[in-house]
Amino acid sequence: MRILVTGGTGYIGSHTVLSLLETGHEVVVLDNLVNSSEESLRRVGELAGKTAAFHKVDLVDEAAVEAVFDQHSIDAVIHFAGLKAVGESVQEPLNYYYNNIVGTLNLLRAMDKHGVRSIVFSSSATVYGEHNPIPYIEKMEIGANNPYGRTKEQIEDILTDLGAADERWHIALLRYFNPVGAHPSGRIGEDPQGIPNNLVPYIAQVAVGRREKLMVFGGDYDTPDGTCLRDYIHVVDLAGGHVAALGYVAERPACTAGTLAPGKARPYWRCSTPSNRPWATRCRTRSRAAGRETCPRSGPTPPPPWPT
């Protein structure tokens, strides 16, 4: 099949493109390169021994999106493209709603016009919100608590309505937590532009000297070391899950939601300090909501109380 991957030069997208190429698919990538580089696709081509077609296109440009579908005979879509920083979404909600919602609507309209009705949407576990008990299951009522998460939730609503209205559509909604890791070759991985929004690339930048130290905020959680727990999934597994979902939805009309997670949470502090590294600094706070401005102290913290 010929698969269109939106956001295909990004962290998860590039690993998914590689997985698709390795499993015999032809791939077309659409990306505006706002937080990624075409270099990732060059390296994917080296690893796969074949290349993906690339179009530098922003999904909010409806005519440009249409042109991609006019040029290629697309069979299915994996949709990653979108702004994704929670903190930034709180500061710039209008930008997030416009980019993520309008971009997705342009994509779906182009798909429908060209008879392409199979899509895997890369959603987020943030749609479960904070009101649901853990473990999360797909039948729970969703309710994100930030603009980024609400754009994911609203796109899920759009796709759910679309699947209910037209049985020709085959749709998968994939929710997941925190992707980490890189391809075993080390040739592709997470290398965001600017200050990383995720823990692991921040650790990596400190380790190589690009940043002075890592700050871990929050020390009053009900966890073994007081830092919050996060569920991490390896990016190669996550990419494989998206590829597998294509085959799953091909046999099932309407809309299906699924959660991708290993089911084992780890404290932030264990991720950031596998040994007593001087570049790791913990900032204890009295409130989980406390941020940089309200942090009462910081300083080197002893090694964690578990084997490393």
Buried (B, 14 or more C-beta within 10 A) or exposed (E): BBBBBBBBBBBBBBBBBBBBBBBEBBBBBBBBBEBBBEEBBBBBBEBBEEBBBBBEBBBBEBEBBBBBBEEBEBBBBBBBBBBBBBEBBEEBBEEBBBBBBEBBBBBBEBBBEBEBBBBBBBBBBBBBBEEBEEEBEEEBEBBBEBBBBBBBBBBBEBBBEBBEEEEEBBBBBBBBBBBBBBBEEEBBBBBBEEEBBBBBBBBBBBEEEEBEEBBBBBBBBEBEBBBBBBBBBBBBBBBBBBBBBBEBBBEEBBBBBBBBBEEEBBBBBBBBBEEEBEBBBBBBBEEEEBEEEEBEEBEEBEEBEEEE
